[in-house]
Amino acid sequence: MSADHEQHPLFLPLVFAGGLIFGFGLGFSHMAQPEVVLNFLTFEDFGLLFVMFGAAVVTGLTFFGVKLFRSEAPLTSTVYERRLKTLDTNVVLGGGIFGVGWGLSGICPGAAYASLGVGNIFILYGIAGMFVGAYIQGYWRSTSARTDASTPTAE
């Protein structure tokens, strides 16, 4: 954050409150329990389909409504703008790895931390895997960026 654009004093407390509400929602909907998620992914229990559909509807309506009534974020005063990333190999590969990891572990990264809150100590193996994967991805990106920068281009 630049020195000429100070953060609103309520920014971090509201981010914390949002995280608590999100975690509570994950626990309440049982998405913090890998067994429930795996039952959904193996087509044995469709209860999470309603949870995800409800979340998508609320989020869609919120984004639509905020865009109608406000042109900038309430606390940061930054202008809302669409950030579209082009569909490239990294996006497809990353999405595939994310999906396989979710299917194997039965939990996505956000719900993994909430799963700790409901007493699932074994989720630490999954969290460790996420950290290892993030480190490998960061290392790969930094080395490929250095290689691209040092490769001479024909002009």
N, C-alpha and C positions, 0 to 999 in steps of 0.2 A: 504494500500500500504506500503511495507516495506521501511526502510530507505535507503537500498542499491539500490533501483530501483525508481528513481525520475520520476515524471510525466513530460511529455513534456509540455512546456509552451503553446502550441497551443491546448492541449487536451480539456480543458473546453470550450474555444471559439468555437471549432469545434463541440463539443457536443451540445452547444447552437444553433449554425447555423443549425445543423442537425435537432434539435427539431423544429426550425422555419420552415424549409423546409417541415418537416413532417406535422406540423400543417397547413401550407398553402395548402398542398396537400389534407388534410382532408376537409378543407373548400372549396377548389376549386371543389372537387369531390362530395360535398354535404354530405359526410359521417359524418359531424358534426351536421347534422339535423336529430333528431330521427325519424321524420315523413318519411323521405326518406328511412331510414334504415328499418323501420317497413313495409313500402310498399314493399321493397325488400323481407323481411322475410315472408310476406304474399303472395308472388308471384304475386304482382300487377305491379311491376316495376323491370326490370332486368338490369337497367343501372349500378348498383353497381357491378354486376357480371363482367362486362368488366373492371371496375376499379380494382377489386381484382385480376382478371386474369392478367392484365397488371402489377400490382405490384409484383405478384408472379413470372412472367417471368423475370422482371428486377432484382429482388432479386436473383433468381436462377442463371441467367447468371453472375451477379456480384460475387456471392460466388464461382462459378465455375472458373471464370477468375482470381479472386484474388488468389485462391489456385494454379493456374497454374504459375502465375508470381511472387508470393511472398510467403515466408514460414513463415513470421512473420508480426504482425500488424505494420502499418507505424509509429504510434506515441508511442506505448507502447513497441514495440519490443518483445511482447509475442508471442510464437509459436501458430499457429492455430492448434486446435485439436477438434475433434468431442466430444461433450458432450452429450451422450445419457443417458437418465434417464429410468430406468426400468418401465414398465407399472405396477403400483401397484394401490391399492385402492385409495390412495391420489390423484394420477394423474387423474384417472377416475372420482372420486367425484369432484375434483376441476374443471375439464373440464366441467362437467355437470352443476355445479353451475354457472360457467362463462357463459355457453350457455343459461341457463334459465334467468340469469340476463340481458344478452344482448337482448334476445327476449322480456322480459318484459319492459325494459327501452328503447329499440331501439338504444342503443349506447354502445360501448365498452369503457373501461377506458381511452385509449389514446384520443379517439375522444370526450370524455366528457369534457376534458379541452379545446379542440379546440372549442367546442360548446359554452363555456363561451365567447370565443373571438368573436363569431358571434352574441352575444347578448342574448343567451338563458339562462336567469337567473334561470329558473325552473330546469335546470340540476343540480343545487346545491343539490336538494333532492337526485338525483342519486349518486352524488359524496359523499354525507354524507353516503349513504348506502354502497358505496365501502369502505369507511374508517371504518365503523362499522364492515363490513364483514372481512376486513383485521385484525382488532383488535381481533375479535372472533377467527379467524384462528390462529393468533399468540399466543393467550392465550391458545387455545386448544393444539397447538403443544408443547408449553413450559410445560404445565401440563402433557401431555402424555409422554414427554421426561423425566420429573422428576419421574413419576410413573415407567417408564421402567427402570430407573437407580436404583431405590430403591427396585425393585422386585428381590428377590434372585433367582438365577438360579441353577438348579441341575447339579452337575458336576460328 
